[in-house]
Amino acid sequence: MTRLVIFLFTLLYSCTHLDAPRSPASIDQNRSLIKNTRLCHKEAVPFVRHFAISSSDVKFELFMPEKNYRGGQGMGVTVNKIIVTGDTIYYALPEMLKALKIDAKQVAHWKSNKAVVLSLGEGLSGLLPHLRSKGVDVYGLDIWYHSSDIPTNNYVGTQMIDYLNKYGDHLIRGSSSNIPVADSSIDVIVAHKLVNNLSVEDGLATLSEIKRVLAPHGEVRIFGILGSHKSAIKKYLKKHFTKTHKWSFTEGTSSMRFSEAGDKSLEESGTLLLIKPLTAP
């Protein structure tokens, strides 16, 4: 009974403390565009505690992308100085799947085991839609989700609104170092080109949160580990994962597209960190 009361209080808290106060004009700007601005309804994800990021912590800015991309249409969007990317914006789904070493067999395994998958820094990625189409219980996390301050007078902004409208019930606002889900509630955690944007300290804070929310037999796939961070990451893994998991670092590549047709791209090298349980679930 006590646990039920705590859960109901937590859910109520999340529904009443989502956003810092904002002006009516700000709300009206996107009210007609965003249909799913909350996860608070009868189908709310049960493991969500509350949103870890308030609107005051998220700063949207416009920037002019590389002139060849989409023929120079509109502007791009950054959130807290990080470029918003997605399936049609720089990183295509096939490149993500290759970098994270996710194939059809792996997806089928997650589905058959009813794994709960969380994609950190999901952005506008094609990963969540792809896994959902295969019957996987997947959720995305990013700091800008469910915000009504998204700039809509540009190509990327309209894509952000569309993504929220399509997948809002599976999108959680939070950061990789403050994941608003309960302990041991996630079976699989993936992240593509996220940690390369973080400092060593924030990267270790991300690993700490991953350790907290990961189920005992869970697995982790992170692509984009920086060489300068490897030593600190290995030290953390040895201290906190040795008794339960094994890990490996594998060099790989991910292609960043600079044209809609994909004929202009940059091949980026990167390191995949794979963390798997010592014993099968």
C-alpha positions as CSV (number, residue, x, y, z in Angstrom):
1,M,0.0,0.0,0.0
2,T,2.8,2.4,0.9
3,R,4.6,1.8,-2.5
4,L,1.3,2.5,-4.3
5,V,0.9,5.8,-2.5
6,I,4.4,6.8,-3.2
7,F,4.0,6.0,-6.9
8,L,0.7,7.9,-7.2
9,F,2.3,10.9,-5.4
10,T,5.3,10.8,-7.8
11,L,3.1,10.7,-10.9
12,L,1.0,13.6,-9.5
13,Y,4.2,15.6,-8.9
14,S,5.3,15.0,-12.4
15,C,2.0,16.2,-13.9
16,T,2.0,19.4,-11.8
17,H,5.7,20.4,-11.9
18,L,6.7,19.9,-15.5
19,D,7.5,23.5,-16.5
20,A,8.7,26.7,-15.1
21,P,6.1,29.5,-15.4
22,R,6.0,31.0,-18.9
23,S,4.2,33.8,-20.6
24,P,0.8,33.2,-22.3
25,A,2.3,34.4,-25.6
26,S,4.9,31.6,-25.3
27,I,2.3,29.0,-24.7
28,D,0.0,30.2,-27.5
29,Q,2.9,30.2,-30.0
30,N,3.0,26.4,-30.2
31,R,-0.2,25.2,-28.5
32,S,-1.8,24.4,-31.8
33,L,1.3,22.6,-33.1
34,I,2.1,20.3,-30.1
35,K,-0.5,17.7,-29.3
36,N,1.5,15.6,-26.8
37,T,3.1,18.0,-24.4
38,R,2.8,15.7,-21.3
39,L,3.3,12.0,-20.5
40,C,0.6,12.4,-17.8
41,H,-2.4,10.3,-18.8
42,K,-3.7,6.9,-18.2
43,E,-1.1,5.3,-20.5
44,A,1.8,7.2,-18.8
45,V,5.1,5.2,-18.7
46,P,5.0,3.6,-15.2
47,F,8.7,4.0,-14.5
48,V,8.8,7.8,-15.1
49,R,9.4,9.7,-11.8
50,H,9.2,13.2,-13.1
51,F,10.8,15.4,-15.8
52,A,14.4,16.1,-14.8
53,I,14.7,19.2,-16.9
54,S,12.7,22.4,-16.5
55,S,12.0,24.8,-19.4
56,S,14.3,27.4,-17.9
57,D,17.3,24.9,-18.3
58,V,16.7,24.6,-22.1
59,K,17.9,27.3,-24.5
60,F,17.0,27.1,-28.2
61,E,19.1,28.9,-30.7
62,L,19.0,29.1,-34.5
63,F,22.1,28.6,-36.6
64,M,22.8,28.5,-40.4
65,P,23.8,25.0,-41.4
66,E,26.4,24.1,-43.9
67,K,25.2,25.7,-47.1
68,N,24.9,22.5,-49.1
69,Y,22.6,20.8,-46.7
70,R,19.0,20.8,-48.0
71,G,19.9,23.4,-50.5
72,G,20.4,25.9,-47.7
73,Q,16.7,25.8,-46.7
74,G,15.8,27.5,-43.4
75,M,18.0,27.3,-40.4
76,G,19.1,24.6,-38.0
77,V,18.4,24.5,-34.2
78,T,20.8,24.1,-31.3
79,V,19.7,23.2,-27.8
80,N,22.1,24.3,-25.1
81,K,24.8,24.7,-27.9
82,I,24.3,21.1,-29.2
83,I,23.0,20.7,-32.7
84,V,19.6,18.9,-33.0
85,T,20.1,15.9,-35.4
86,G,18.0,13.1,-36.7
87,D,17.3,10.7,-39.5
88,T,16.9,13.4,-42.1
89,I,19.3,15.8,-40.4
90,Y,22.9,14.6,-40.6
91,Y,22.6,11.0,-39.2
92,A,20.6,8.5,-41.1
93,L,19.2,5.4,-39.5
94,P,21.4,2.8,-41.3
95,E,24.5,4.6,-40.1
96,M,23.2,4.6,-36.5
97,L,22.4,0.9,-36.6
98,K,25.8,0.1,-38.0
99,A,27.6,2.2,-35.5
100,L,25.7,0.7,-32.6
101,K,25.9,-2.8,-34.0
102,I,22.2,-3.3,-33.9
103,D,20.9,-5.9,-36.5
104,A,17.6,-7.7,-37.1
105,K,18.6,-10.6,-34.8
106,Q,19.3,-8.2,-31.9
107,V,16.0,-6.4,-32.4
108,A,14.1,-9.6,-32.5
109,H,15.8,-10.7,-29.3
110,W,14.8,-7.5,-27.5
111,K,11.2,-7.9,-28.7
112,S,10.9,-11.6,-27.7
113,N,12.4,-10.8,-24.2
114,K,10.0,-7.8,-23.8
115,A,13.0,-5.6,-23.2
116,V,12.5,-1.9,-22.2
117,V,14.9,0.1,-24.4
118,L,15.9,3.7,-23.7
119,S,17.7,5.9,-26.3
120,L,19.7,8.7,-24.7
121,G,19.9,11.9,-26.7
122,E,17.4,10.5,-29.2
123,G,16.8,13.9,-30.8
124,L,15.0,13.3,-34.1
125,S,16.6,9.9,-34.6
126,G,15.1,7.3,-36.8
127,L,16.0,4.7,-34.1
128,L,12.9,5.0,-32.0
129,P,10.5,4.8,-34.9
130,H,12.4,1.8,-36.3
131,L,12.4,-0.2,-33.1
132,R,8.7,0.7,-32.5
133,S,7.8,-0.6,-35.9
134,K,9.5,-3.9,-35.0
135,G,7.4,-4.2,-31.8
136,V,10.1,-3.2,-29.3
137,D,9.1,-1.3,-26.2
138,V,11.4,1.8,-26.7
139,Y,11.6,5.3,-25.3
140,G,13.6,8.3,-26.2
141,L,15.2,10.9,-23.9
142,D,16.3,14.4,-24.7
143,I,16.3,17.8,-22.9
144,W,14.1,19.6,-25.4
145,Y,11.2,17.1,-25.5
146,H,7.7,18.5,-24.5
147,S,8.8,22.1,-24.7
148,S,6.5,24.7,-26.1
149,D,9.4,27.1,-26.8
150,I,10.7,25.2,-29.9
151,P,11.4,27.7,-32.8
152,T,9.1,26.8,-35.6
153,N,10.1,29.2,-38.4
154,N,12.7,26.8,-39.8
155,Y,13.0,23.3,-41.3
156,V,14.5,21.6,-38.2
157,G,12.0,23.2,-35.8
158,T,9.0,21.9,-37.8
159,Q,10.6,18.5,-37.8
160,M,10.9,18.7,-34.0
161,I,7.3,19.5,-33.6
162,D,6.3,16.7,-35.9
163,Y,8.4,14.2,-34.0
164,L,6.7,15.2,-30.7
165,N,3.3,14.9,-32.3
166,K,4.1,11.4,-33.7
167,Y,6.0,9.9,-30.8
168,G,5.3,12.1,-27.7
169,D,4.0,9.3,-25.6
170,H,7.4,7.6,-25.9
171,L,9.5,10.7,-25.4
172,I,10.9,11.7,-21.9
173,R,12.4,15.1,-21.1
174,G,15.7,14.7,-19.2
175,S,19.4,14.6,-19.6
176,S,21.8,11.7,-19.7
177,S,23.2,12.7,-16.3
178,N,19.7,13.1,-14.7
179,I,17.5,10.3,-16.2
180,P,14.0,10.6,-14.7
181,V,13.2,6.9,-14.4
182,A,13.3,4.5,-11.5
183,D,16.2,2.4,-10.4
184,S,16.8,-0.9,-12.4
185,S,13.9,-0.2,-14.8
186,I,15.7,-0.2,-18.2
187,D,16.9,-3.4,-20.0
188,V,18.8,-1.8,-22.8
189,I,20.4,1.7,-23.1
190,V,21.7,3.1,-26.3
191,A,23.3,6.4,-27.3
192,H,24.7,7.5,-30.6
193,K,27.0,10.6,-30.9
194,L,25.9,11.9,-27.5
195,V,28.8,11.4,-25.0
196,N,31.3,13.0,-27.5
197,N,29.6,16.3,-26.7
198,L,30.2,15.9,-22.9
199,S,33.1,16.7,-20.6
200,V,34.8,13.8,-18.8
201,E,32.9,14.8,-15.6
202,D,29.5,14.8,-17.4
203,G,30.4,11.5,-19.2
204,L,31.1,9.8,-15.8
205,A,27.8,11.3,-14.4
206,T,26.1,9.7,-17.4
207,L,27.6,6.3,-16.6
208,S,26.5,6.7,-13.0
209,E,22.9,7.3,-14.1
210,I,23.1,4.4,-16.5
211,K,24.3,2.2,-13.7
212,R,21.4,3.3,-11.5
213,V,18.6,2.8,-14.0
214,L,20.0,-0.3,-15.7
215,A,18.3,-3.6,-14.9
216,P,20.6,-6.3,-13.3
217,H,20.9,-8.1,-16.6
218,G,20.7,-5.0,-18.8
219,E,23.0,-4.0,-21.6
220,V,24.5,-0.7,-22.9
221,R,25.6,0.4,-26.4
222,I,27.3,3.9,-26.6
223,F,28.9,5.1,-29.8
224,G,31.1,8.2,-29.8
225,I,33.4,7.6,-26.9
226,L,36.3,10.0,-27.1
227,G,39.9,8.7,-26.9
228,S,40.7,11.3,-24.2
229,H,37.9,9.9,-22.0
230,K,38.7,6.2,-22.3
231,S,41.0,6.0,-19.3
232,A,38.5,7.6,-16.9
233,I,35.7,5.5,-18.3
234,K,37.6,2.3,-17.9
235,K,38.4,3.2,-14.3
236,Y,34.7,3.7,-13.6
237,L,33.7,0.5,-15.3
238,K,36.2,-1.5,-13.3
239,K,35.0,-0.1,-10.1
240,H,31.2,-0.3,-10.7
241,F,30.5,-3.0,-13.3
242,T,33.2,-5.7,-12.9
243,K,31.0,-7.9,-10.6
244,T,28.0,-7.9,-12.9
245,H,29.0,-7.0,-16.5
246,K,31.8,-7.3,-19.1
247,W,32.6,-4.5,-21.5
248,S,34.5,-3.9,-24.7
249,F,35.6,-0.9,-26.8
250,T,35.4,-1.3,-30.6
251,E,36.5,1.2,-33.2
252,G,34.0,2.1,-35.9
253,T,32.7,4.9,-38.1
254,S,29.5,6.9,-38.6
255,S,28.7,9.0,-41.7
256,M,27.4,12.5,-41.2
257,R,25.4,13.7,-44.3
258,F,25.7,17.2,-45.5
259,S,23.1,16.9,-48.3
260,E,19.6,15.7,-48.5
261,A,20.5,13.2,-51.2
262,G,23.4,11.9,-49.1
263,D,26.0,12.7,-51.8
264,K,28.0,15.0,-49.5
265,S,29.0,13.3,-46.3
266,L,31.8,13.1,-43.7
267,E,33.0,9.8,-42.4
268,E,33.6,10.1,-38.7
269,S,35.5,7.6,-36.7
270,G,34.3,6.7,-33.2
271,T,34.5,4.1,-30.5
272,L,31.6,1.8,-29.5
273,L,31.4,0.9,-25.8
274,L,29.4,-2.3,-25.4
275,I,28.4,-3.4,-21.8
276,K,26.8,-6.8,-21.4
277,P,25.8,-8.9,-18.4
278,L,28.1,-11.7,-17.2
279,T,25.2,-14.1,-17.1
280,A,22.2,-14.3,-19.5
281,P,18.8,-13.1,-18.1
